[in-house]
Amino acid sequence: VEVIGPEPTMHIADPACGTGGFLFAAYEYLIKSNPNLDRNAQRFINEEALHGMDIVPSVTRLCAMNLYLHGIGGNDKTIVETRDSLANKPAVVDMVLTNPPFGKKSSITVINGDGKKETEKIYYERQDFWATTSNKQLNFLQNVYSMLTDTGKAAVVIPDNVLFEAGAGEKIRRKLLMSCDVHTLLRLPTGIWYSSGVKANVLFFDKKPAA
């Protein structure tokens, strides 16, 4: 959050918000960095600037409670919603801060006619996506790009497979480099983000205005 530097007039979103860590960090940064906010600016930050989504209902309840206990949110404002943020093209925002789930494939478990469990991969068919894939991180990366205004900024925590995967991964990386100023990649020490030994990186990019 400190690296990307949110501003008090921005709409900021996290499409995989979990319990709201990034949203609260953004709120805290905005308040501390702008000590002379007027009443309208303070109300905007409290009630309209932040928006989170998560697919797990119990998690979004925890997120909403976490933010509310820190004074974020209003009686008539829905800051957090429960939905699959990859299912449909999202509304655009000025900034995205997110740590998508690190499981490599999107899938669902179904019970067949014999009562046996089967796993089916989920592919998201969206016209705004550059490539169709069941890789969750690649889909979230495409979704983040679609969420940004023409001058939007993003910081996304990604695993190594997003940087090196061939096929759809290569196509998405190429499109991202053409459409954005991908200016910073922070490689984090193993275990600093996940204790399972997954190598995590933070990718920062600014969307280029359409020509």
N, C-alpha and C positions, 0 to 999 in steps of 0.2 A: 504494500500500500504506500509506503514512504517513497519507494522508487518511482512508482507511476504517478503519484501526486494528484489525487482527486481535487476538484475545485467545487466550491459551494453551490454552483448553479447546475451541476451535472446530474443527470439521471444515471444511477449506477445499479447494475444487476449482477446476480450470481445464479446461473441456471442449474447449479447443483449445490445448493446453499448449505446442506447439512444442518447443523445447529446454529449457523449464522456467524461463524468466526470472521469471515472476510467482510460481511456487512457491518458488523460491530466495529471492526478495525477501521473501516472506511469512515464510519460515523465519528469515531474518536479522533481520527486524523483531521476531519473537517472542522470539528469543534475546537481542537487545540490549535490548529493552524490559522484559524480565523476568529480571534477573540472578540472582535467588535461587530459581530453580526447583528443586524437589526431584527425586529420581531418577525417580519415576513420571511427573511432568509432562514432564521432559526426554525420557523414552522415548516418551511419547504424541506429542510434537512430532516426534521423529525418525522414528517408525514408523507413526503412525496419522493424524495431523492433516491431512496433505497428500495430494491425489490428482489425477492428471492423466490426460487422454485426448487422443489424436490419431489421425487416420485413416491417417497415413503411418508404416509400420513403421520405416523408417530414422530418422525423426525421434524416435519414442518411444524407440528405443535410445540415441540421443544424449542425450535428456532423462534417461533412467534413469542413464546414465553420469555426466552432469553433476551430478545430485543425489547420487549415490553418492560421487563425489570430494569432495563437501562434507560428507560424513558423514550424509547423509539417506537413510533407508531401512534395513530390517533384512533378515536372511536369509530370513525367512518372510513378509515383507510385500511386496505388490505395490503400489507407489505409482503407477506409470505403466502404462497399458494401451493397446493398439492397437485402436481400434474407432471406428465412426462414432457420435459422441455424440448425433447428431440422430435416429438410427434408432429408438430406444426411449425410453420415459419413464425418466429417471435416478433413482438414489437421491438422497434429499435431504441437503443439507449446510447448514452455518450461514453460509457465505460463498462467493461465487464471484468470482474475479478472472480476467478473460480478455480476450484480443485475438483475436477470430475472424478468419479470413481475409477479406481485403477484396474478393475477386472477387464481383461482384454476384449472379451466378446459380449455382446448383448444377447441375452437368451431368456426364454421362459420355460418353465417346467409344466408339462401337460400329462394328464393321465389318459392313456389310450383305452380302447374297448376291452382289453384284457386286464385292466387295472394296473398296468405297468407304467412307471414314470419314464417319460421321454423328454429330451431337451431339444427345443427348436430355436435356431438362431433368429434374431430380429434384424431385419434390414429396413432402413427408413428410406422410403421413396419420396424425396423432396426435390422440387424443381430448382430450389436455390442451392442445393448441394452440388459440389463438383464431382463427387464419386459416390457410388452406392457400396456400402461395406457394413459388415456386422461388428467392426471394431469400434467400441464405445468411445475411446479417446479421439479417434479420427472424426467420428460423427460430432462429438462435442466441439472439436476444433472448428469444423465447418459451421456448426450452429453459432459459435461465438462470433465468427466473421459476419454471419447474417444478422446478428443482433446489433451490430455497430452502425451508427450514423456514418455519413461520408467522412467525418473527421474523428471517428471514435477511436478509443484506445483500449487495449486489452492486456491482461496479465493472466496466464493460464499455467497451472501446474500440470506437467505431462511426464509420463514415463519414457524410457529410452526407445521403446518400440515405435513411438510416434516420429522420432527423429530418423530412424533407420529402416522402417518397414518398406518393402518394395510394393509394386502394384498400385493399389489405391493410395497407399501412404505417400508414394513418390509423386503421384499426380496432385494430391492435396497440398503437399509441401511446395511444389512448383507454382501452383495457383496462388498460394499464400504469399510467396515471394514476389509474384508479379502484381498482386493486388494490394499489398501492404508494405510498409517499412518495418521489416522484422529486424529490430535494432539491437535486441539484447537476449542472450540466452544464459541463464545462471544455472550451472550444474551444482546440485547440492550433494554433500557427502552422503554416502550410503547409510541409511537408517535414520537420517535427520527428519524425514517426513513420514516414512513408514518403517516399522521395526522389522518387517519381513525381509529386508535386504533389497527392496526394489529401489532402483536408481531413479531419483526424481529430478526434474528440471523445471525452471520457471521461464516461460517464453513470453517476451514482451513484444507487442507489435502495434503500430498505428495504421489505421486504414487510410489508403490514398483516396482522395476525392475522385469520383468518376470523371474521365476525360470528356 
